Amino acid sequence: MSANAPSLLVVEDDAIVRMLIIDVLEELEFKVLEADGSEKALEFLKDQGQRIDLMMTDVGLPIMDGRELANEARKLRPTLPILFASGYAENIEVPEGMHLIGKPFSIDQLRDKVKGILG
């Protein structure tokens, strides 16, 4: 993996789903930070020494949902691209500068979405 590989923060409370997403992203040569919920995600986001090029978060997280987490993330990192993953994709309004992928998604869909966001 190259030293300047994009760094993605994956926030997903379902361990199996999280593992699958991380496997796919690592195969695509991304550096992946893993969070099982918003608390862990915020630790990464608050660490200014930590490079994060994209945050991918499940919408349905316990305690603080994905949208609330995205709002907090944007306070800490105003330009951070955010990708929401949701099983109810068609029912969600996504704020400007944020993206959405419907669950279940294929490996190709995830790859294309992430590469499209990161350019």
Secondary structure per residue as TSV (DSSP state, phi and psi in degrees):
chain	resnum	aa	ss	phi	psi
A	1	M	-	360.0	132.0
A	2	S	-	-74.2	152.1
A	3	A	T	-63.0	-27.5
A	4	N	T	-102.9	25.5
A	5	A	-	-62.0	140.4
A	6	P	-	-58.7	144.2
A	7	S	E	-108.0	123.2
A	8	L	E	-114.4	136.1
A	9	L	E	-100.1	117.5
A	10	V	E	-105.5	120.9
A	11	V	E	-115.8	110.4
A	12	E	-	-153.4	125.4
A	13	D	S	-82.6	-17.9
A	14	D	-	-86.5	112.7
A	15	A	H	-59.2	-39.0
A	16	I	H	-68.5	-45.8
A	17	V	H	-62.4	-42.7
A	18	R	H	-60.1	-44.2
A	19	M	H	-61.4	-43.2
A	20	L	H	-63.1	-45.5
A	21	I	H	-60.9	-45.7
A	22	I	H	-63.2	-42.3
A	23	D	H	-56.3	-47.3
A	24	V	H	-62.0	-47.9
A	25	L	H	-65.6	-37.7
A	26	E	H	-68.6	-35.8
A	27	E	H	-63.5	-28.8
A	28	L	T	-85.4	9.5
A	29	E	T	73.9	25.6
A	30	F	-	-93.9	150.3
A	31	K	E	-87.1	131.4
A	32	V	E	-120.2	129.1
A	33	L	E	-101.7	139.3
A	34	E	E	-116.8	129.7
A	35	A	E	-134.8	134.1
A	36	D	S	-90.9	4.6
A	37	G	S	178.4	-178.4
A	38	S	H	-67.6	-32.7
A	39	E	H	-61.2	-49.2
A	40	K	H	-64.2	-41.5
A	41	A	H	-59.0	-42.9
A	42	L	H	-66.2	-31.7
A	43	E	H	-59.6	-46.3
A	44	F	H	-63.2	-44.4
A	45	L	H	-65.8	-33.2
A	46	K	H	-77.9	-18.5
A	47	D	-	-80.6	99.6
A	48	Q	T	-66.0	-18.2
A	49	G	T	-79.5	-8.2
A	50	Q	S	-93.3	117.8
A	51	R	-	-76.6	129.8
A	52	I	-	-135.8	118.6
A	53	D	S	-95.2	-20.2
A	54	L	E	-161.2	137.5
A	55	M	E	-109.4	125.3
A	56	M	E	-109.0	121.8
A	57	T	E	-132.9	142.2
A	58	D	E	-68.1	144.7
A	59	V	S	-74.7	-42.2
A	60	G	S	-88.6	71.7
A	61	L	-	-96.6	151.2
A	62	P	S	-71.7	162.9
A	63	I	S	66.1	-75.1
A	64	M	S	-118.8	119.6
A	65	D	-	-75.4	172.2
A	66	G	H	-58.0	-36.5
A	67	R	H	-69.8	-40.7
A	68	E	H	-63.3	-41.5
A	69	L	H	-61.4	-42.7
A	70	A	H	-60.2	-41.0
A	71	N	H	-62.7	-42.2
A	72	E	H	-66.4	-41.5
A	73	A	H	-59.8	-40.6
A	74	R	H	-70.3	-26.2
A	75	K	H	-67.9	-38.4
A	76	L	H	-81.0	-37.4
A	77	R	S	-137.7	85.6
A	78	P	T	-57.6	-26.2
A	79	T	T	-102.5	5.8
A	80	L	-	-65.3	122.6
A	81	P	-	-69.0	141.3
A	82	I	E	-128.3	132.4
A	83	L	E	-116.3	118.5
A	84	F	E	-90.8	139.6
A	85	A	E	-113.1	130.4
A	86	S	E	-150.3	141.1
A	87	G	T	-77.4	-8.6
A	88	Y	T	-121.5	46.7
A	89	A	G	-55.0	-38.4
A	90	E	G	-71.3	-14.1
A	91	N	G	-98.0	9.4
A	92	I	-	-114.2	133.0
A	93	E	-	-90.4	124.2
A	94	V	-	-103.5	126.9
A	95	P	-	-60.8	160.2
A	96	E	T	-58.9	140.8
A	97	G	T	79.1	6.5
A	98	M	E	-120.0	158.1
A	99	H	E	-128.3	166.5
A	100	L	E	-139.2	139.0
A	101	I	E	-130.6	133.2
A	102	G	E	-83.1	140.7
A	103	K	S	-94.0	144.4
A	104	P	S	-77.3	146.2
A	105	F	-	-118.9	154.8
A	106	S	-	-84.7	164.8
A	107	I	H	-57.6	-43.0
A	108	D	H	-64.2	-41.2
A	109	Q	H	-62.2	-43.5
A	110	L	H	-63.6	-47.0
A	111	R	H	-59.0	-48.9
A	112	D	H	-63.7	-39.0
A	113	K	H	-64.8	-49.5
A	114	V	H	-64.1	-45.2
A	115	K	H	-65.2	-35.5
A	116	G	H	-63.8	-40.1
A	117	I	H	-70.5	-43.5
A	118	L	H	-80.8	-12.1
A	119	G	-	67.9	360.0
